[in-house]
Amino acid sequence: LDDIIINTAITDPVGIAFWKEHFLGKEKVPWSAFWTALCEKKYIKPRHGDDRVLKAVLSHKSSFNEVFRDDFLVELPYFGNMLSWFGPLAPTTEFDIMFGMRTILREKWFHGHLTVNDSMVRLADQEPGVFLIRFSSSRPGDFAAAWIDRRGEVQHQAIERKIAKVSTNTIQ
């Protein structure tokens, strides 16, 4: 049963193996154990503030107050979502998963975990052309855009994340 739960929550093969190796039988784990395991496996080469960045992505709340709590728990489905948005999980010599997180979280237009209604509230009374990007709440791994159109109405569009396959000659 544990295998089914993990394989359903995580699509990244390395992420599946990581969770099974370190947290089999658990759906929630303490932040300190999770962070230590990621760093020991060399999946993250921590830079100043990376712990907060990763917590912000792993949190499923629109308020980041809980991110700074000492008792923060990493939940299996949100780890799977994080890998869908920013993966794959790989040694930092091959891929820096934190780079994408650091880059997107510093953008003013990125609003993280918002519902459709929350995005509409944030865009209320804004000028045409104002937009925001958020994590899709209905399609883990994808993003969603919301913007004010020429008529002053809020529009929404899903943004599908596709992972490019890179070789020495081409990007597919």
C-alpha positions in Angstrom: 0.0 0.0 0.0 2.9 2.4 0.8 4.3 1.9 -2.7 0.9 2.8 -4.3 0.5 5.9 -2.2 4.0 7.1 -3.0 3.8 6.2 -6.7 0.5 8.1 -6.9 1.8 11.2 -5.2 5.2 11.5 -7.0 5.8 11.0 -10.7 9.5 11.7 -10.7 11.4 8.3 -10.4 14.3 9.7 -8.4 11.8 11.5 -6.1 9.9 8.2 -5.6 13.2 6.4 -4.7 14.2 9.2 -2.4 10.9 9.1 -0.4 10.9 5.3 -0.2 14.5 5.2 1.0 14.0 7.9 3.7 10.4 8.1 4.6 8.6 4.8 3.6 5.4 4.5 5.6 5.1 8.2 6.3 2.9 10.8 4.6 4.3 13.7 6.6 7.9 14.1 7.8 9.6 16.8 9.9 11.3 19.5 7.9 14.7 18.9 9.6 14.8 15.2 8.5 13.6 16.1 5.0 16.2 18.9 4.5 19.0 16.8 5.9 18.2 13.8 3.6 18.0 16.1 0.5 21.4 17.7 1.4 23.1 14.4 2.2 22.0 12.9 -1.1 23.4 16.0 -2.8 20.1 16.8 -4.4 20.5 20.3 -3.0 23.6 22.3 -2.5 22.2 24.8 0.0 22.6 28.5 -0.5 21.6 31.2 2.0 17.8 31.2 2.1 17.2 28.0 0.1 15.5 26.4 3.1 12.9 29.1 3.1 12.4 29.0 -0.6 11.9 25.2 -0.5 9.5 25.5 2.4 7.5 28.1 0.6 7.1 25.8 -2.4 6.3 22.8 -0.2 3.7 24.7 1.8 0.2 24.5 0.3 -0.9 27.7 2.0 -1.1 31.2 0.5 0.3 32.6 3.7 3.9 31.7 4.4 3.6 32.2 8.2 3.7 28.5 8.8 6.9 28.2 6.6 9.0 29.8 9.3 7.7 27.5 12.1 10.2 25.0 13.6 7.6 22.2 13.4 7.0 22.5 9.7 6.0 19.2 8.1 6.7 18.1 4.6 3.7 16.3 3.1 4.1 13.6 0.5 1.6 15.1 -2.1 3.2 18.5 -1.9 6.7 17.0 -2.4 5.3 15.4 -5.5 3.8 18.7 -6.6 7.1 20.5 -6.1 8.9 17.9 -8.3 6.2 18.4 -10.9 6.7 22.2 -10.9 10.5 22.3 -10.6 11.9 18.7 -11.1 13.4 16.4 -11.8 15.2 15.5 -8.6 18.8 14.9 -9.5 22.3 15.4 -8.0 23.3 19.1 -8.1 26.1 18.2 -10.5 23.4 17.4 -13.1 20.6 19.8 -12.3 20.0 22.5 -9.7 16.3 22.1 -8.7 16.7 25.2 -6.5 17.6 27.5 -9.4 14.0 27.4 -10.8 12.5 28.0 -7.4 14.8 30.9 -6.5 14.2 32.5 -9.9 10.4 32.3 -9.9 9.8 33.1 -6.2 11.7 36.4 -6.5 9.4 37.7 -9.4 6.8 40.2 -8.4 4.2 38.7 -10.7 4.5 35.2 -9.0 2.0 34.7 -6.2 2.5 31.1 -5.3 -0.3 29.1 -3.8 -3.5 31.1 -4.6 -7.0 29.9 -5.4 -8.8 31.3 -8.4 -10.9 33.4 -6.1 -7.8 34.8 -4.3 -6.3 35.8 -7.6 -9.4 37.6 -8.6 -9.4 39.5 -5.3 -5.7 40.5 -5.8 -6.5 41.7 -9.3 -9.6 43.6 -8.4 -9.5 47.3 -9.3 -6.3 46.9 -11.3 -5.6 48.3 -14.8 -5.8 46.3 -18.0 -2.6 44.3 -18.6 -1.9 43.6 -14.9 -1.3 39.9 -14.3 -0.1 37.3 -11.9 1.1 33.8 -12.2 0.4 31.1 -9.5 0.7 27.4 -9.0 -2.3 25.6 -10.5 -4.5 24.3 -7.8 -6.4 21.9 -10.1 -3.4 20.6 -12.2 -0.3 19.9 -10.0 2.8 20.6 -12.0 1.2 23.3 -14.1 0.9 27.0 -13.4 -2.0 29.4 -14.0 -2.1 33.0 -15.3 -4.7 35.6 -14.4 -4.9 39.0 -15.9 -7.0 42.0 -16.5 -8.2 42.2 -20.1 -9.1 45.4 -22.1 -12.7 45.3 -20.7 -11.3 45.3 -17.1 -12.4 41.7 -16.5 -10.2 39.0 -14.9 -9.2 36.2 -17.3 -7.6 32.9 -16.4 -5.4 30.5 -18.4 -3.6 27.3 -17.5 0.1 27.1 -18.3 1.3 23.6 -18.9 4.8 22.9 -17.8 6.8 20.7 -20.2 10.2 19.5 -19.5 12.7 20.0 -22.3 14.8 17.1 -23.3 18.3 18.5 -23.8 21.1 16.9 -25.9 24.3 18.4 -27.1 22.7 19.4 -30.5 19.0 20.0 -29.9 16.4 21.0 -27.5 13.1 19.1 -27.9 
